Amino acid sequence: MSDANSEPQGPEAIEHAHDPEVLQLAAKVFDLARHGDTDTVAAYVDAGVPANLTNDKGDSLVMLAAYHGHPATVEALLQRGADADRPNDRGQTPLAGAVFKAEDEVVKVLVAHGADPSAGTPSAIDTARMFEKTELLKLFGAE
């Protein structure tokens, strides 16, 4: 039995995903995450945009917000069910991206939400070691 409010399934879902208006909206939400427009990103997710939406490279909204240094946006997405460990198509996690970009506040938010510092390739631990970030290695319990 189908619920009138459920997501489209099968060919209808594929057709919906390729709708130019849907693609335009997705691009807008990715830009909002990238630029740290927390309230607007949260409103879109609250209105039904998937918290784990990914772009054509597999970058999630959390990945984009984390990599670009927006801890409040990362926090808002995680509170709405986004996966803190979701890797992109290259196997990189938001936590490793935040370590790479020296976004320590984002790192703290991700760790507080249970992000795994050993996940991904390279992992956040590997990245912290590469850049000799001893304070982060301590935070990760990998000194």
C-alpha positions in Angstrom: 0.0 0.0 0.0 1.4 3.4 -1.0 1.3 6.5 1.2 0.5 9.6 -0.8 3.4 11.4 1.0 6.0 8.7 0.3 9.0 9.2 -2.1 8.4 8.2 -5.7 9.7 4.7 -6.4 11.1 3.0 -9.6 11.1 4.8 -12.9 9.1 7.7 -11.4 11.9 8.4 -8.9 14.5 8.3 -11.6 12.5 10.7 -13.8 11.9 13.0 -10.7 15.7 13.0 -10.0 16.5 14.2 -13.5 13.9 17.0 -13.4 15.7 20.3 -14.1 13.9 22.0 -11.3 15.0 19.3 -8.8 18.6 19.5 -10.1 18.5 23.3 -9.8 17.2 23.0 -6.2 19.9 20.5 -5.3 22.6 22.7 -6.7 21.3 25.6 -4.6 21.3 23.5 -1.4 24.9 22.4 -2.1 25.9 26.0 -2.5 24.1 26.9 0.7 26.0 24.2 2.6 29.3 25.2 1.0 28.7 28.8 2.1 27.5 28.0 5.6 23.9 29.4 5.3 22.9 27.3 8.2 19.3 28.5 8.7 18.4 28.1 5.0 20.0 24.6 4.7 18.2 23.5 7.9 14.9 24.9 6.5 15.3 22.9 3.2 16.1 19.7 5.1 13.2 20.3 7.5 11.0 20.8 4.3 12.1 17.4 2.9 15.5 17.7 1.2 17.4 14.6 2.3 20.0 15.3 5.0 22.3 12.9 3.2 21.9 14.4 -0.2 25.1 14.0 -2.3 26.3 15.6 -5.5 27.8 14.0 -8.6 31.1 13.4 -6.7 29.4 11.8 -3.7 30.0 14.8 -1.5 27.3 15.1 1.1 25.9 18.4 2.5 27.9 17.6 5.6 31.1 17.1 3.6 30.7 20.5 1.8 29.9 22.3 5.1 32.8 20.6 6.9 35.4 21.2 4.2 34.5 24.8 3.9 34.6 25.4 7.7 31.0 25.9 8.8 30.6 24.1 12.2 27.0 25.5 12.7 25.9 24.1 9.4 27.5 20.7 10.1 25.8 20.7 13.5 22.4 21.5 12.0 22.7 18.8 9.4 23.8 16.2 12.0 20.9 17.1 14.3 18.6 16.4 11.3 20.0 12.9 10.7 22.9 13.4 8.4 25.6 10.7 8.5 28.8 12.1 10.0 30.9 9.4 8.4 29.4 9.3 4.9 32.4 9.1 2.5 32.5 10.7 -1.0 33.3 8.8 -4.1 37.0 9.0 -3.4 36.5 7.5 0.1 37.1 10.7 2.0 35.0 11.5 5.1 33.9 14.9 6.4 36.2 14.5 9.4 39.2 13.8 7.3 38.3 16.8 5.1 38.0 19.1 8.1 41.4 17.9 9.4 42.9 18.5 6.0 41.5 22.0 5.9 42.5 22.7 9.6 38.9 23.3 10.5 39.3 22.4 14.2 35.8 23.6 15.3 34.2 21.4 12.6 36.4 18.5 13.8 35.0 19.0 17.3 31.4 19.0 16.1 31.9 15.9 14.0 33.6 14.0 16.9 30.9 15.1 19.3 28.4 13.5 16.9 30.3 10.2 16.8 32.4 10.6 13.6 34.9 7.8 13.3 38.5 9.1 13.0 39.6 5.8 11.5 37.0 5.8 8.7 37.8 6.8 5.1 40.9 6.9 2.9 42.9 8.6 4.1 41.4 8.6 7.5 41.2 11.6 9.8 43.9 9.9 11.9 46.2 9.4 8.9 45.6 13.1 7.8 46.3 14.4 11.4 49.6 12.3 11.4 50.6 13.6 8.0 50.2 17.3 9.2 51.6 16.5 12.7 48.4 17.7 14.4 49.2 16.2 17.8 46.2 17.9 19.5 43.8 16.2 17.0 45.5 12.8 17.5 44.9 13.2 21.2 41.3 14.1 20.5 41.0 10.9 18.4 42.7 8.8 21.0 45.5 7.9 18.5 48.5 9.6 20.0 
